[in-house]
Amino acid sequence: MIHSYHYTKVSEEDKTNYTEEMGKSMIYIGIGSLLAGIIDFITKSGYGWLFFTIFFILGSIKMFKAQKRYNGGIF
């Protein structure tokens, strides 16, 4: 999910921190997806989408912050 143009301006010493932050962000989104599926399956309701939305927003914010911090911008 990380293409070469995402880290064109990331210095060599920051690449480890950058990829770690991006990985954690993707894990947040994955946790939200997993919780949504489990909760919707167990409760037969749409409450799982609440967890998906929360974790997706948290992961996206964390991803954009890492991108801006280490790459100097979104692209």
mmCIF file of the N, C-alpha and C atoms, coordinates in Angstrom:
data_MODEL
# 
_entry.id   MODEL 
# 
loop_
_atom_site.group_PDB 
_atom_site.id 
_atom_site.type_symbol 
_atom_site.label_atom_id 
_atom_site.label_alt_id 
_atom_site.label_comp_id 
_atom_site.label_asym_id 
_atom_site.label_entity_id 
_atom_site.label_seq_id 
_atom_site.pdbx_PDB_ins_code 
_atom_site.Cartn_x 
_atom_site.Cartn_y 
_atom_site.Cartn_z 
_atom_site.occupancy 
_atom_site.B_iso_or_equiv 
_atom_site.pdbx_formal_charge 
_atom_site.auth_seq_id 
_atom_site.auth_comp_id 
_atom_site.auth_asym_id 
_atom_site.auth_atom_id 
_atom_site.pdbx_PDB_model_num 
ATOM 1   N N  . MET A 1 1  ? 0.811   -1.193  0.000  1.00 0.00 ? 1  MET A N  1 
ATOM 2   C CA . MET A 1 1  ? 0.000   0.000   0.000  1.00 0.00 ? 1  MET A CA 1 
ATOM 3   C C  . MET A 1 1  ? 0.855   1.259   0.000  1.00 0.00 ? 1  MET A C  1 
ATOM 4   N N  . ILE A 1 2  ? 2.126   1.141   0.315  1.00 0.00 ? 2  ILE A N  1 
ATOM 5   C CA . ILE A 1 2  ? 3.010   2.293   0.258  1.00 0.00 ? 2  ILE A CA 1 
ATOM 6   C C  . ILE A 1 2  ? 3.796   2.202   -1.041 1.00 0.00 ? 2  ILE A C  1 
ATOM 7   N N  . HIS A 1 3  ? 3.604   3.176   -1.910 1.00 0.00 ? 3  HIS A N  1 
ATOM 8   C CA . HIS A 1 3  ? 4.299   3.210   -3.188 1.00 0.00 ? 3  HIS A CA 1 
ATOM 9   C C  . HIS A 1 3  ? 5.554   4.065   -3.072 1.00 0.00 ? 3  HIS A C  1 
ATOM 10  N N  . SER A 1 4  ? 6.410   3.974   -4.054 1.00 0.00 ? 4  SER A N  1 
ATOM 11  C CA . SER A 1 4  ? 7.681   4.692   -4.002 1.00 0.00 ? 4  SER A CA 1 
ATOM 12  C C  . SER A 1 4  ? 7.496   6.203   -3.890 1.00 0.00 ? 4  SER A C  1 
ATOM 13  N N  . TYR A 1 5  ? 6.471   6.756   -4.500 1.00 0.00 ? 5  TYR A N  1 
ATOM 14  C CA . TYR A 1 5  ? 6.272   8.209   -4.423 1.00 0.00 ? 5  TYR A CA 1 
ATOM 15  C C  . TYR A 1 5  ? 5.783   8.665   -3.053 1.00 0.00 ? 5  TYR A C  1 
ATOM 16  N N  . HIS A 1 6  ? 5.349   7.748   -2.199 1.00 0.00 ? 6  HIS A N  1 
ATOM 17  C CA . HIS A 1 6  ? 4.928   8.127   -0.854 1.00 0.00 ? 6  HIS A CA 1 
ATOM 18  C C  . HIS A 1 6  ? 6.118   8.473   0.040  1.00 0.00 ? 6  HIS A C  1 
ATOM 19  N N  . TYR A 1 7  ? 7.268   7.913   -0.253 1.00 0.00 ? 7  TYR A N  1 
ATOM 20  C CA . TYR A 1 7  ? 8.421   8.166   0.612  1.00 0.00 ? 7  TYR A CA 1 
ATOM 21  C C  . TYR A 1 7  ? 9.618   8.727   -0.155 1.00 0.00 ? 7  TYR A C  1 
ATOM 22  N N  . THR A 1 8  ? 9.351   9.502   -1.183 1.00 0.00 ? 8  THR A N  1 
ATOM 23  C CA . THR A 1 8  ? 10.439  10.067  -1.989 1.00 0.00 ? 8  THR A CA 1 
ATOM 24  C C  . THR A 1 8  ? 11.299  11.047  -1.200 1.00 0.00 ? 8  THR A C  1 
ATOM 25  N N  . LYS A 1 9  ? 10.716  11.764  -0.266 1.00 0.00 ? 9  LYS A N  1 
ATOM 26  C CA . LYS A 1 9  ? 11.454  12.777  0.484  1.00 0.00 ? 9  LYS A CA 1 
ATOM 27  C C  . LYS A 1 9  ? 11.830  12.317  1.891  1.00 0.00 ? 9  LYS A C  1 
ATOM 28  N N  . VAL A 1 10 ? 11.547  11.064  2.224  1.00 0.00 ? 10 VAL A N  1 
ATOM 29  C CA . VAL A 1 10 ? 11.874  10.544  3.552  1.00 0.00 ? 10 VAL A CA 1 
ATOM 30  C C  . VAL A 1 10 ? 13.356  10.201  3.578  1.00 0.00 ? 10 VAL A C  1 
ATOM 31  N N  . SER A 1 11 ? 14.053  10.710  4.591  1.00 0.00 ? 11 SER A N  1 
ATOM 32  C CA . SER A 1 11 ? 15.492  10.426  4.693  1.00 0.00 ? 11 SER A CA 1 
ATOM 33  C C  . SER A 1 11 ? 15.708  8.966   5.084  1.00 0.00 ? 11 SER A C  1 
ATOM 34  N N  . GLU A 1 12 ? 16.892  8.479   4.804  1.00 0.00 ? 12 GLU A N  1 
ATOM 35  C CA . GLU A 1 12 ? 17.217  7.071   5.075  1.00 0.00 ? 12 GLU A CA 1 
ATOM 36  C C  . GLU A 1 12 ? 17.087  6.739   6.564  1.00 0.00 ? 12 GLU A C  1 
ATOM 37  N N  . GLU A 1 13 ? 17.481  7.647   7.443  1.00 0.00 ? 13 GLU A N  1 
ATOM 38  C CA . GLU A 1 13 ? 17.400  7.362   8.882  1.00 0.00 ? 13 GLU A CA 1 
ATOM 39  C C  . GLU A 1 13 ? 15.961  7.410   9.409  1.00 0.00 ? 13 GLU A C  1 
ATOM 40  N N  . ASP A 1 14 ? 15.054  8.059   8.668  1.00 0.00 ? 14 ASP A N  1 
ATOM 41  C CA . ASP A 1 14 ? 13.651  8.129   9.089  1.00 0.00 ? 14 ASP A CA 1 
ATOM 42  C C  . ASP A 1 14 ? 12.773  7.045   8.461  1.00 0.00 ? 14 ASP A C  1 
ATOM 43  N N  . LYS A 1 15 ? 13.300  6.281   7.524  1.00 0.00 ? 15 LYS A N  1 
ATOM 44  C CA . LYS A 1 15 ? 12.472  5.285   6.831  1.00 0.00 ? 15 LYS A CA 1 
ATOM 45  C C  . LYS A 1 15 ? 11.916  4.224   7.780  1.00 0.00 ? 15 LYS A C  1 
ATOM 46  N N  . THR A 1 16 ? 12.702  3.822   8.769  1.00 0.00 ? 16 THR A N  1 
ATOM 47  C CA . THR A 1 16 ? 12.214  2.837   9.735  1.00 0.00 ? 16 THR A CA 1 
ATOM 48  C C  . THR A 1 16 ? 11.045  3.391   10.531 1.00 0.00 ? 16 THR A C  1 
ATOM 49  N N  . ASN A 1 17 ? 11.180  4.610   11.032 1.00 0.00 ? 17 ASN A N  1 
ATOM 50  C CA . ASN A 1 17 ? 10.098  5.235   11.798 1.00 0.00 ? 17 ASN A CA 1 
ATOM 51  C C  . ASN A 1 17 ? 8.867   5.474   10.926 1.00 0.00 ? 17 ASN A C  1 
ATOM 52  N N  . TYR A 1 18 ? 9.104   5.898   9.690  1.00 0.00 ? 18 TYR A N  1 
ATOM 53  C CA . TYR A 1 18 ? 8.008   6.164   8.763  1.00 0.00 ? 18 TYR A CA 1 
ATOM 54  C C  . TYR A 1 18 ? 7.204   4.898   8.481  1.00 0.00 ? 18 TYR A C  1 
ATOM 55  N N  . THR A 1 19 ? 7.904   3.827   8.138  1.00 0.00 ? 19 THR A N  1 
ATOM 56  C CA . THR A 1 19 ? 7.197   2.580   7.823  1.00 0.00 ? 19 THR A CA 1 
ATOM 57  C C  . THR A 1 19 ? 6.518   1.998   9.058  1.00 0.00 ? 19 THR A C  1 
ATOM 58  N N  . GLU A 1 20 ? 7.094   2.204   10.229 1.00 0.00 ? 20 GLU A N  1 
ATOM 59  C CA . GLU A 1 20 ? 6.469   1.746   11.467 1.00 0.00 ? 20 GLU A CA 1 
ATOM 60  C C  . GLU A 1 20 ? 5.159   2.487   11.719 1.00 0.00 ? 20 GLU A C  1 
ATOM 61  N N  . GLU A 1 21 ? 5.179   3.799   11.547 1.00 0.00 ? 21 GLU A N  1 
ATOM 62  C CA . GLU A 1 21 ? 3.966   4.598   11.734 1.00 0.00 ? 21 GLU A CA 1 
ATOM 63  C C  . GLU A 1 21 ? 2.886   4.237   10.720 1.00 0.00 ? 21 GLU A C  1 
ATOM 64  N N  . MET A 1 22 ? 3.287   4.062   9.475  1.00 0.00 ? 22 MET A N  1 
ATOM 65  C CA . MET A 1 22 ? 2.317   3.693   8.443  1.00 0.00 ? 22 MET A CA 1 
ATOM 66  C C  . MET A 1 22 ? 1.741   2.299   8.715  1.00 0.00 ? 22 MET A C  1 
ATOM 67  N N  . GLY A 1 23 ? 2.577   1.390   9.171  1.00 0.00 ? 23 GLY A N  1 
ATOM 68  C CA . GLY A 1 23 ? 2.113   0.045   9.499  1.00 0.00 ? 23 GLY A CA 1 
ATOM 69  C C  . GLY A 1 23 ? 1.119   0.042   10.644 1.00 0.00 ? 23 GLY A C  1 
ATOM 70  N N  . LYS A 1 24 ? 1.396   0.817   11.672 1.00 0.00 ? 24 LYS A N  1 
ATOM 71  C CA . LYS A 1 24 ? 0.464   0.921   12.804 1.00 0.00 ? 24 LYS A CA 1 
ATOM 72  C C  . LYS A 1 24 ? -0.868  1.515   12.348 1.00 0.00 ? 24 LYS A C  1 
ATOM 73  N N  . SER A 1 25 ? -0.800  2.486   11.464 1.00 0.00 ? 25 SER A N  1 
ATOM 74  C CA . SER A 1 25 ? -2.024  3.096   10.942 1.00 0.00 ? 25 SER A CA 1 
ATOM 75  C C  . SER A 1 25 ? -2.868  2.067   10.201 1.00 0.00 ? 25 SER A C  1 
ATOM 76  N N  . MET A 1 26 ? -2.221  1.240   9.412  1.00 0.00 ? 26 MET A N  1 
ATOM 77  C CA . MET A 1 26 ? -2.946  0.205   8.675  1.00 0.00 ? 26 MET A CA 1 
ATOM 78  C C  . MET A 1 26 ? -3.508  -0.857  9.606  1.00 0.00 ? 26 MET A C  1 
ATOM 79  N N  . ILE A 1 27 ? -2.803  -1.127  10.689 1.00 0.00 ? 27 ILE A N  1 
ATOM 80  C CA . ILE A 1 27 ? -3.310  -2.082  11.683 1.00 0.00 ? 27 ILE A CA 1 
ATOM 81  C C  . ILE A 1 27 ? -4.575  -1.539  12.345 1.00 0.00 ? 27 ILE A C  1 
ATOM 82  N N  . TYR A 1 28 ? -4.599  -0.229  12.645 1.00 0.00 ? 28 TYR A N  1 
ATOM 83  C CA . TYR A 1 28 ? -5.818  0.381   13.202 1.00 0.00 ? 28 TYR A CA 1 
ATOM 84  C C  . TYR A 1 28 ? -7.013  0.161   12.279 1.00 0.00 ? 28 TYR A C  1 
ATOM 85  N N  . ILE A 1 29 ? -6.806  0.406   11.000 1.00 0.00 ? 29 ILE A N  1 
ATOM 86  C CA . ILE A 1 29 ? -7.890  0.228   10.034 1.00 0.00 ? 29 ILE A CA 1 
ATOM 87  C C  . ILE A 1 29 ? -8.309  -1.237  9.975  1.00 0.00 ? 29 ILE A C  1 
ATOM 88  N N  . GLY A 1 30 ? -7.344  -2.144  10.035 1.00 0.00 ? 30 GLY A N  1 
ATOM 89  C CA . GLY A 1 30 ? -7.649  -3.573  10.038 1.00 0.00 ? 30 GLY A CA 1 
ATOM 90  C C  . GLY A 1 30 ? -8.413  -4.013  11.270 1.00 0.00 ? 30 GLY A C  1 
ATOM 91  N N  . ILE A 1 31 ? -8.059  -3.464  12.424 1.00 0.00 ? 31 ILE A N  1 
ATOM 92  C CA . ILE A 1 31 ? -8.782  -3.781  13.664 1.00 0.00 ? 31 ILE A CA 1 
ATOM 93  C C  . ILE A 1 31 ? -10.223 -3.322  13.551 1.00 0.00 ? 31 ILE A C  1 
ATOM 94  N N  . GLY A 1 32 ? -10.440 -2.138  13.000 1.00 0.00 ? 32 GLY A N  1 
ATOM 95  C CA . GLY A 1 32 ? -11.801 -1.638  12.813 1.00 0.00 ? 32 GLY A CA 1 
ATOM 96  C C  . GLY A 1 32 ? -12.609 -2.540  11.902 1.00 0.00 ? 32 GLY A C  1 
ATOM 97  N N  . SER A 1 33 ? -11.984 -3.023  10.841 1.00 0.00 ? 33 SER A N  1 
ATOM 98  C CA . SER A 1 33 ? -12.674 -3.934  9.917  1.00 0.00 ? 33 SER A CA 1 
ATOM 99  C C  . SER A 1 33 ? -13.032 -5.247  10.610 1.00 0.00 ? 33 SER A C  1 
ATOM 100 N N  . LEU A 1 34 ? -12.086 -5.772  11.361 1.00 0.00 ? 34 LEU A N  1 
ATOM 101 C CA . LEU A 1 34 ? -12.324 -7.026  12.079 1.00 0.00 ? 34 LEU A CA 1 
ATOM 102 C C  . LEU A 1 34 ? -13.429 -6.876  13.114 1.00 0.00 ? 34 LEU A C  1 
ATOM 103 N N  . LEU A 1 35 ? -13.375 -5.812  13.893 1.00 0.00 ? 35 LEU A N  1 
ATOM 104 C CA . LEU A 1 35 ? -14.410 -5.584  14.901 1.00 0.00 ? 35 LEU A CA 1 
ATOM 105 C C  . LEU A 1 35 ? -15.781 -5.388  14.262 1.00 0.00 ? 35 LEU A C  1 
ATOM 106 N N  . ALA A 1 36 ? -15.818 -4.686  13.145 1.00 0.00 ? 36 ALA A N  1 
ATOM 107 C CA . ALA A 1 36 ? -17.094 -4.473  12.455 1.00 0.00 ? 36 ALA A CA 1 
ATOM 108 C C  . ALA A 1 36 ? -17.701 -5.805  12.042 1.00 0.00 ? 36 ALA A C  1 
ATOM 109 N N  . GLY A 1 37 ? -16.899 -6.675  11.478 1.00 0.00 ? 37 GLY A N  1 
ATOM 110 C CA . GLY A 1 37 ? -17.403 -7.978  11.057 1.00 0.00 ? 37 GLY A CA 1 
ATOM 111 C C  . GLY A 1 37 ? -17.877 -8.825  12.219 1.00 0.00 ? 37 GLY A C  1 
ATOM 112 N N  . ILE A 1 38 ? -17.101 -8.851  13.286 1.00 0.00 ? 38 ILE A N  1 
ATOM 113 C CA . ILE A 1 38 ? -17.464 -9.665  14.452 1.00 0.00 ? 38 ILE A CA 1 
ATOM 114 C C  . ILE A 1 38 ? -18.728 -9.133  15.111 1.00 0.00 ? 38 ILE A C  1 
ATOM 115 N N  . ILE A 1 39 ? -18.777 -7.833  15.354 1.00 0.00 ? 39 ILE A N  1 
ATOM 116 C CA . ILE A 1 39 ? -19.929 -7.245  16.037 1.00 0.00 ? 39 ILE A CA 1 
ATOM 117 C C  . ILE A 1 39 ? -21.195 -7.377  15.201 1.00 0.00 ? 39 ILE A C  1 
ATOM 118 N N  . ASP A 1 40 ? -21.089 -7.121  13.905 1.00 0.00 ? 40 ASP A N  1 
ATOM 119 C CA . ASP A 1 40 ? -22.277 -7.246  13.055 1.00 0.00 ? 40 ASP A CA 1 
ATOM 120 C C  . ASP A 1 40 ? -22.740 -8.697  12.948 1.00 0.00 ? 40 ASP A C  1 
ATOM 121 N N  . PHE A 1 41 ? -21.808 -9.631  12.979 1.00 0.00 ? 41 PHE A N  1 
ATOM 122 C CA . PHE A 1 41 ? -22.175 -11.046 12.916 1.00 0.00 ? 41 PHE A CA 1 
ATOM 123 C C  . PHE A 1 41 ? -22.866 -11.495 14.203 1.00 0.00 ? 41 PHE A C  1 
ATOM 124 N N  . ILE A 1 42 ? -22.323 -11.075 15.337 1.00 0.00 ? 42 ILE A N  1 
ATOM 125 C CA . ILE A 1 42 ? -22.873 -11.501 16.629 1.00 0.00 ? 42 ILE A CA 1 
ATOM 126 C C  . ILE A 1 42 ? -24.203 -10.824 16.924 1.00 0.00 ? 42 ILE A C  1 
ATOM 127 N N  . THR A 1 43 ? -24.281 -9.511  16.704 1.00 0.00 ? 43 THR A N  1 
ATOM 128 C CA . THR A 1 43 ? -25.479 -8.768  17.105 1.00 0.00 ? 43 THR A CA 1 
ATOM 129 C C  . THR A 1 43 ? -26.519 -8.655  16.012 1.00 0.00 ? 43 THR A C  1 
ATOM 130 N N  . LYS A 1 44 ? -26.158 -8.994  14.788 1.00 0.00 ? 44 LYS A N  1 
ATOM 131 C CA . LYS A 1 44 ? -27.079 -8.860  13.643 1.00 0.00 ? 44 LYS A CA 1 
ATOM 132 C C  . LYS A 1 44 ? -27.604 -7.423  13.513 1.00 0.00 ? 44 LYS A C  1 
ATOM 133 N N  . SER A 1 45 ? -26.726 -6.482  13.839 1.00 0.00 ? 45 SER A N  1 
ATOM 134 C CA . SER A 1 45 ? -27.089 -5.069  13.734 1.00 0.00 ? 45 SER A CA 1 
ATOM 135 C C  . SER A 1 45 ? -25.978 -4.337  12.992 1.00 0.00 ? 45 SER A C  1 
ATOM 136 N N  . GLY A 1 46 ? -26.103 -3.057  12.878 1.00 0.00 ? 46 GLY A N  1 
ATOM 137 C CA . GLY A 1 46 ? -25.110 -2.256  12.175 1.00 0.00 ? 46 GLY A CA 1 
ATOM 138 C C  . GLY A 1 46 ? -24.140 -1.547  13.093 1.00 0.00 ? 46 GLY A C  1 
ATOM 139 N N  . TYR A 1 47 ? -24.095 -1.935  14.370 1.00 0.00 ? 47 TYR A N  1 
ATOM 140 C CA . TYR A 1 47 ? -23.225 -1.241  15.310 1.00 0.00 ? 47 TYR A CA 1 
ATOM 141 C C  . TYR A 1 47 ? -21.745 -1.428  15.007 1.00 0.00 ? 47 TYR A C  1 
ATOM 142 N N  . GLY A 1 48 ? -21.397 -2.474  14.310 1.00 0.00 ? 48 GLY A N  1 
ATOM 143 C CA . GLY A 1 48 ? -20.002 -2.703  13.957 1.00 0.00 ? 48 GLY A CA 1 
ATOM 144 C C  . GLY A 1 48 ? -19.451 -1.608  13.068 1.00 0.00 ? 48 GLY A C  1 
ATOM 145 N N  . TRP A 1 49 ? -20.311 -1.005  12.260 1.00 0.00 ? 49 TRP A N  1 
ATOM 146 C CA . TRP A 1 49 ? -19.867 0.080   11.388 1.00 0.00 ? 49 TRP A CA 1 
ATOM 147 C C  . TRP A 1 49 ? -19.398 1.291   12.183 1.00 0.00 ? 49 TRP A C  1 
ATOM 148 N N  . LEU A 1 50 ? -19.914 1.444   13.391 1.00 0.00 ? 50 LEU A N  1 
ATOM 149 C CA . LEU A 1 50 ? -19.447 2.522   14.267 1.00 0.00 ? 50 LEU A CA 1 
ATOM 150 C C  . LEU A 1 50 ? -17.973 2.309   14.607 1.00 0.00 ? 50 LEU A C  1 
ATOM 151 N N  . PHE A 1 51 ? -17.618 1.074   14.976 1.00 0.00 ? 51 PHE A N  1 
ATOM 152 C CA . PHE A 1 51 ? -16.224 0.765   15.284 1.00 0.00 ? 51 PHE A CA 1 
ATOM 153 C C  . PHE A 1 51 ? -15.345 0.908   14.051 1.00 0.00 ? 51 PHE A C  1 
ATOM 154 N N  . PHE A 1 52 ? -15.857 0.455   12.899 1.00 0.00 ? 52 PHE A N  1 
ATOM 155 C CA . PHE A 1 52 ? -15.092 0.600   11.664 1.00 0.00 ? 52 PHE A CA 1 
ATOM 156 C C  . PHE A 1 52 ? -14.816 2.067   11.377 1.00 0.00 ? 52 PHE A C  1 
ATOM 157 N N  . THR A 1 53 ? -15.826 2.906   11.501 1.00 0.00 ? 53 THR A N  1 
ATOM 158 C CA . THR A 1 53 ? -15.673 4.335   11.224 1.00 0.00 ? 53 THR A CA 1 
ATOM 159 C C  . THR A 1 53 ? -14.658 4.972   12.163 1.00 0.00 ? 53 THR A C  1 
ATOM 160 N N  . ILE A 1 54 ? -14.761 4.665   13.446 1.00 0.00 ? 54 ILE A N  1 
ATOM 161 C CA . ILE A 1 54 ? -13.844 5.244   14.435 1.00 0.00 ? 54 ILE A CA 1 
ATOM 162 C C  . ILE A 1 54 ? -12.408 4.834   14.143 1.00 0.00 ? 54 ILE A C  1 
ATOM 163 N N  . PHE A 1 55 ? -12.175 3.540   13.955 1.00 0.00 ? 55 PHE A N  1 
ATOM 164 C CA . PHE A 1 55 ? -10.818 3.065   13.716 1.00 0.00 ? 55 PHE A CA 1 
ATOM 165 C C  . PHE A 1 55 ? -10.285 3.510   12.354 1.00 0.00 ? 55 PHE A C  1 
ATOM 166 N N  . PHE A 1 56 ? -11.159 3.604   11.358 1.00 0.00 ? 56 PHE A N  1 
ATOM 167 C CA . PHE A 1 56 ? -10.729 4.077   10.044 1.00 0.00 ? 56 PHE A CA 1 
ATOM 168 C C  . PHE A 1 56 ? -10.287 5.535   10.118 1.00 0.00 ? 56 PHE A C  1 
ATOM 169 N N  . ILE A 1 57 ? -11.037 6.344   10.826 1.00 0.00 ? 57 ILE A N  1 
ATOM 170 C CA . ILE A 1 57 ? -10.673 7.755   10.973 1.00 0.00 ? 57 ILE A CA 1 
ATOM 171 C C  . ILE A 1 57 ? -9.374  7.897   11.762 1.00 0.00 ? 57 ILE A C  1 
ATOM 172 N N  . LEU A 1 58 ? -9.239  7.135   12.856 1.00 0.00 ? 58 LEU A N  1 
ATOM 173 C CA . LEU A 1 58 ? -8.001  7.194   13.644 1.00 0.00 ? 58 LEU A CA 1 
ATOM 174 C C  . LEU A 1 58 ? -6.794  6.763   12.804 1.00 0.00 ? 58 LEU A C  1 
ATOM 175 N N  . GLY A 1 59 ? -6.933  5.671   12.082 1.00 0.00 ? 59 GLY A N  1 
ATOM 176 C CA . GLY A 1 59 ? -5.844  5.192   11.239 1.00 0.00 ? 59 GLY A CA 1 
ATOM 177 C C  . GLY A 1 59 ? -5.494  6.168   10.137 1.00 0.00 ? 59 GLY A C  1 
ATOM 178 N N  . SER A 1 60 ? -6.510  6.768   9.534  1.00 0.00 ? 60 SER A N  1 
ATOM 179 C CA . SER A 1 60 ? -6.265  7.734   8.457  1.00 0.00 ? 60 SER A CA 1 
ATOM 180 C C  . SER A 1 60 ? -5.568  8.984   8.966  1.00 0.00 ? 60 SER A C  1 
ATOM 181 N N  . ILE A 1 61 ? -5.990  9.476   10.117 1.00 0.00 ? 61 ILE A N  1 
ATOM 182 C CA . ILE A 1 61 ? -5.352  10.658  10.704 1.00 0.00 ? 61 ILE A CA 1 
ATOM 183 C C  . ILE A 1 61 ? -3.895  10.352  11.029 1.00 0.00 ? 61 ILE A C  1 
ATOM 184 N N  . LYS A 1 62 ? -3.668  9.199   11.637 1.00 0.00 ? 62 LYS A N  1 
ATOM 185 C CA . LYS A 1 62 ? -2.302  8.795   11.977 1.00 0.00 ? 62 LYS A CA 1 
ATOM 186 C C  . LYS A 1 62 ? -1.446  8.648   10.712 1.00 0.00 ? 62 LYS A C  1 
ATOM 187 N N  . MET A 1 63 ? -2.031  8.127   9.656  1.00 0.00 ? 63 MET A N  1 
ATOM 188 C CA . MET A 1 63 ? -1.318  7.950   8.390  1.00 0.00 ? 63 MET A CA 1 
ATOM 189 C C  . MET A 1 63 ? -0.968  9.302   7.767  1.00 0.00 ? 63 MET A C  1 
ATOM 190 N N  . PHE A 1 64 ? -1.918  10.219  7.747  1.00 0.00 ? 64 PHE A N  1 
ATOM 191 C CA . PHE A 1 64 ? -1.661  11.537  7.173  1.00 0.00 ? 64 PHE A CA 1 
ATOM 192 C C  . PHE A 1 64 ? -0.626  12.314  7.984  1.00 0.00 ? 64 PHE A C  1 
ATOM 193 N N  . LYS A 1 65 ? -0.659  12.168  9.319  1.00 0.00 ? 65 LYS A N  1 
ATOM 194 C CA . LYS A 1 65 ? 0.343   12.838  10.155 1.00 0.00 ? 65 LYS A CA 1 
ATOM 195 C C  . LYS A 1 65 ? 1.738   12.301  9.873  1.00 0.00 ? 65 LYS A C  1 
ATOM 196 N N  . ALA A 1 66 ? 1.867   10.983  9.758  1.00 0.00 ? 66 ALA A N  1 
ATOM 197 C CA . ALA A 1 66 ? 3.172   10.385  9.457  1.00 0.00 ? 66 ALA A CA 1 
ATOM 198 C C  . ALA A 1 66 ? 3.647   10.814  8.082  1.00 0.00 ? 66 ALA A C  1 
ATOM 199 N N  . GLN A 1 67 ? 2.738   10.853  7.124  1.00 0.00 ? 67 GLN A N  1 
ATOM 200 C CA . GLN A 1 67 ? 3.091   11.248  5.764  1.00 0.00 ? 67 GLN A CA 1 
ATOM 201 C C  . GLN A 1 67 ? 3.589   12.691  5.736  1.00 0.00 ? 67 GLN A C  1 
ATOM 202 N N  . LYS A 1 68 ? 2.902   13.559  6.444  1.00 0.00 ? 68 LYS A N  1 
ATOM 203 C CA . LYS A 1 68 ? 3.286   14.967  6.455  1.00 0.00 ? 68 LYS A CA 1 
ATOM 204 C C  . LYS A 1 68 ? 4.596   15.168  7.240  1.00 0.00 ? 68 LYS A C  1 
ATOM 205 N N  . ARG A 1 69 ? 4.740   14.446  8.334  1.00 0.00 ? 69 ARG A N  1 
ATOM 206 C CA . ARG A 1 69 ? 5.929   14.611  9.182  1.00 0.00 ? 69 ARG A CA 1 
ATOM 207 C C  . ARG A 1 69 ? 7.202   14.128  8.490  1.00 0.00 ? 69 ARG A C  1 
ATOM 208 N N  . TYR A 1 70 ? 7.150   12.939  7.919  1.00 0.00 ? 70 TYR A N  1 
ATOM 209 C CA . TYR A 1 70 ? 8.357   12.339  7.359  1.00 0.00 ? 70 TYR A CA 1 
ATOM 210 C C  . TYR A 1 70 ? 8.575   12.650  5.884  1.00 0.00 ? 70 TYR A C  1 
ATOM 211 N N  . ASN A 1 71 ? 7.519   12.893  5.124  1.00 0.00 ? 71 ASN A N  1 
ATOM 212 C CA . ASN A 1 71 ? 7.664   13.142  3.697  1.00 0.00 ? 71 ASN A CA 1 
ATOM 213 C C  . ASN A 1 71 ? 7.512   14.618  3.335  1.00 0.00 ? 71 ASN A C  1 
ATOM 214 N N  . GLY A 1 72 ? 7.040   15.405  4.270  1.00 0.00 ? 72 GLY A N  1 
ATOM 215 C CA . GLY A 1 72 ? 6.880   16.833  4.020  1.00 0.00 ? 72 GLY A CA 1 
ATOM 216 C C  . GLY A 1 72 ? 5.589   17.215  3.347  1.00 0.00 ? 72 GLY A C  1 
ATOM 217 N N  . GLY A 1 73 ? 4.717   16.270  3.092  1.00 0.00 ? 73 GLY A N  1 
ATOM 218 C CA . GLY A 1 73 ? 3.424   16.538  2.453  1.00 0.00 ? 73 GLY A CA 1 
ATOM 219 C C  . GLY A 1 73 ? 2.716   15.241  2.154  1.00 0.00 ? 73 GLY A C  1 
ATOM 220 N N  . ILE A 1 74 ? 1.521   15.353  1.618  1.00 0.00 ? 74 ILE A N  1 
ATOM 221 C CA . ILE A 1 74 ? 0.724   14.175  1.326  1.00 0.00 ? 74 ILE A CA 1 
ATOM 222 C C  . ILE A 1 74 ? 1.359   13.329  0.223  1.00 0.00 ? 74 ILE A C  1 
ATOM 223 N N  . PHE A 1 75 ? 1.874   13.973  -0.815 1.00 0.00 ? 75 PHE A N  1 
ATOM 224 C CA . PHE A 1 75 ? 2.499   13.242  -1.936 1.00 0.00 ? 75 PHE A CA 1 
ATOM 225 C C  . PHE A 1 75 ? 3.927   13.614  -2.124 1.00 0.00 ? 75 PHE A C  1 
# 
